[in-house]
């Protein structure tokens, strides 16, 4: 049952049932040592930023390592107040670093208040249930086992539900803290991972395809803040790929906030590579130039890595020899979180993230321009150096970065 429904029902059946709030359970942050507080500070800042970005307001406090979000009543009815709390919970569910989001009822520190809240969060349709009490404050006069028994008996008596400790349909959690009691059901799964920003900053090469948005998301989950660079075929193509890149970055922005997209017109540079005799190495020469340009952005933006959506063997430029040749193009590490994923796995993740439908829209991708009939699958680094030697690729990369247009996706 959603908190909105529970509070609406409780407003008449159980007066004073408690205050709806949101509990955020941290994941692997608990495994950190002396620097755990730094992880927690960044996570808390990210949670506050996510709430603000949705036009909402909530007070964030920490209770025994659990983050608690409370929304001021501000004259709202109980149902209206609970609906705002639901919106807060839905927004922070996108923040990496949180493994579970629980819509909870915050009640007085008494067994009676905990029982009333448990009744409000269950109904005759809840199915077999189990009560899981946890008494963090050992001064509380009722033990966890006693709470389980007494609250479970009351739920049985009021709703007529069977108990199933091994395979319950509904679990009711009771957490007794130092100042209050929180009562909630299973909640929603979070993104997990680490808080964005904890691992530094990276430049993500964003095509209009399926792979690169998923790769960027996977690195956000490892604490990297991503700045996006898109290489458009303009002026040889239309702006369709730019629209797609913008839409993709806008969709991913909910995971990190304050995203930036740089669009580089790449068509003429591709022509220059073609006229320099790239031949079968055209695709590899283009990709190396993209990486070199992304490295220029990285230096300007204090980023320490590049991110691509490469998947080993998926296309000709992603064979092991070609990946080795791409690594040679830049000094920064190139992170490839999808390297061992197949296309089915990547598409499933893109569908979950909501980027797949955007990526499948038609457009003229710059990577398909001037593509040779047969692309090289075992590129030799020396041959690529010769092609680049006919052009001043370092200067060309600087020029391309200087020609980029910046976008800041907004809701």
Secondary structure as UniProt FT lines:
FT   HELIX           3..13
FT   TURN            15..16
FT   STRAND          19..26
FT   HELIX           28..31
FT   TURN            34..35
FT   HELIX           36..53
FT   TURN            54..55
FT   STRAND          59..63
FT   TURN            64..65
FT   STRAND          66..70
FT   TURN            74..75
FT   HELIX           78..92
FT   TURN            93..94
FT   TURN            96..97
FT   STRAND          98..107
FT   HELIX           111..120
FT   TURN            124..125
FT   STRAND          129..135
FT   TURN            138..139
FT   HELIX           144..159
FT   STRAND          170..176
FT   STRAND          181..184
FT   STRAND          188..189
FT   TURN            196..199
FT   STRAND          200..205
FT   HELIX           211..220
FT   STRAND          224..232
FT   TURN            234..235
FT   HELIX           240..256
FT   STRAND          261..265
FT   HELIX           267..275
FT   TURN            276..277
FT   HELIX           279..281
FT   HELIX           282..301
FT   STRAND          305..307
FT   TURN            312..313
FT   HELIX           316..318
FT   HELIX           320..327
FT   TURN            328..329
FT   STRAND          333..335
FT   TURN            337..340
FT   HELIX           343..353
FT   HELIX           356..359
FT   HELIX           366..368
FT   TURN            369..370
FT   HELIX           381..389
FT   TURN            390..392
FT   HELIX           393..402
FT   STRAND          405..407
//
